[in-house]
Amino acid sequence: MNLVAQTEKTFALTTPLYYVNDLPHIGSAYTTIAADVVARFQRLLGRPVLLVTGTDEHGLKIQRTAESKAISPQKFCDEMSGGFVSLWQVLNIKYDRFIRTSDPRHEATVKEFFQRVWEKGDIYQGQQKGWYCVSCEEFKEERELLEGHRCPIHTNKQTEWRDEQNYFFRLSKYQTQLEALYQSRPDFIQPESRRNEVLNFVKQGLQDFSISRVNVDLGFRVPTDPNHTLYVWFDALLGYLTALLEPDSEPTLENALAKWWPINLHLIGKDILRFHAVYWPAMLMSADLPLPERVFGHGFLTKDGLKMGKSLGNTLDPVALTSTYGADAVRYYFLKEIEFGRDGDFNEGRFIDVLNADLANDLGNLLNRTLGMVKKYCAGNVPPITNEDIPNDSPLKSIGLRLGEQVKNAYEALAFDQACEAILKLVRASNKFIDEQAPWSLYKQGQQQATEKVLYAVLESVRLAAYLLSPVIPNISSNIYQQLGFEIDFNNQAQTAITAPFAIHGTWGVLTNKQTLGEPSPVFKRIEPPK
């Protein structure tokens, strides 16, 4: 089976498997929104897509948290995992698989993978001494620690000194192979800043890492030694394989690899980059499995310029935010206003200003005023104008003819902000065009065809903008499309892939007078700042 050639036809991507020590936060939402946008866009291109998300439910931190609440770890995990499922529904995330590492089928995957690596001679028993961060579930090297042996990520928490017998994975054995990977495939780790971080880390020399723990009950036992529990990261990374199993298939690696492997894209936060860009490919090399195509580590989010945290009282609840402003608003702001890959900030005043300017004023008002004029000057029908009636060098068409390819390239590069900004340029140009051409004056002068050409060009530009924005704001885009006479719902991905393929709808000049236009109505209501 040629697994690499297989990925040319399919597209599989993952979010991290989120750790369930607490309810989901805005950072988890940010990653998953981005993954959903990529999946939706790939479906518009006509590719079979599998979006994997889920929860990581093993480890010491979860065990301790459950104990502190006096409930069983499984009940605690059920509650926390349910919180992620609920948030993804609120945010209109259309995932295909939700894997929980407590799933019994996952244990079969872990055991089979462990056996492969064990037989390769890449697992051995040794003594682990070092500073351990429970929040990261990771031993930290001395050079990484802050003053007082504090974790560089969880800066308000001290690490714990450990001296225990563990099983280790021979990461050092794969130093040369990993360096060759990064050299031969410079796009394997993105963006470039994350790649440089990994190169610098690997260049200092790789150390074997522990893959088991003692005195931890929550997790799978080491197949060769039941006195040890498999380390949470070794277990969790393999969840990406378990998630690829068809619901009714036997949980074997062969079945997991049958259709969707290798993964095209792992989307993660930069705090777990090392696990995905160093440990994970080395584990796959050891098991003789093809490597993922790309690992992309995005930045952190702040609020009003400050790091978010319970101690500061400035956390941002994604459920409350979405309940107040709607899923499309939240999705649009975080992807349009923050360059994906860099750190970004949330400010509620800026949030409201951007949404009102872009979605309510520029896009929504443009559609409504145009529909109103079409109703008045063209009896509510799409003007009987064809694509050929408008020259390629006309202001809006000249932008529209280039826009589809430009936006496609931006989505594929995960440059969501660039995609949104390019689309907004067409919307703003349409507002300027309609003001300059003044179709109301043309109509009064009896220039019916000139009036119709102006209105058609604007309607078609709004349609194209809505289509290209549909991965980001599917509800608003569906509303616009339906007002333009299309029976397309961008939340119905199966239908969209068939009836709105990118090759057709991603170009300028699709509207015809066969469409029956709807009544003008707000596609996005202006937000009033909280009093």
Salt bridges, closest charged atoms under 4 A:
ASP22 OD2 - LYS310 NZ 2.65
ASP36 OD2 - ARG40 NE 2.73
ASP36 OD2 - ARG331 NH2 2.70
GLU57 OE2 - ARG100 NE 2.56
ASP78 OD1 - ARG100 NH2 2.56
ASP96 OD2 - ARG43 NH2 2.75
GLU107 OE2 - LYS111 NZ 3.71
ASP122 OD1 - LYS173 NZ 2.69
GLU138 OE1 - LYS140 NZ 2.85
GLU138 OE2 - ARG274 NH1 3.49
GLU141 OE1 - ARG143 NE 2.67
GLU142 OE2 - HIS149 NE2 3.71
GLU144 OE1 - ARG274 NH2 2.94
GLU160 OE2 - ARG64 NH1 2.83
GLU160 OE1 - ARG162 NH2 3.02
GLU197 OE2 - ARG194 NE 3.17
ASP217 OD1 - ARG221 NH2 3.70
ASP225 OD2 - HIS228 NE2 3.93
ASP235 OD2 - HIS58 ND1 2.45
ASP235 OD1 - HIS106 NE2 2.67
GLU246 OE1 - ARG97 NH2 3.20
ASP288 OD1 - LYS120 NZ 3.27
GLU337 OE2 - LYS336 NZ 3.21
GLU337 OE1 - ARG350 NH2 2.66
GLU339 OE1 - ARG342 NE 3.13
ASP343 OD1 - LYS270 NZ 3.04
ASP358 OD2 - LYS336 NZ 3.06
ASP358 OD1 - ARG428 NH2 3.52
ASP362 OD2 - ARG428 NE 3.45
GLU412 OE2 - LYS408 NZ 3.32
GLU421 OE1 - LYS336 NZ 3.59
GLU421 OE2 - ARG428 NH1 2.74
ASP435 OD1 - ARG369 NH2 2.77
GLU460 OE2 - ARG463 NH2 2.72
GLU519 OE1 - LYS375 NZ 2.90
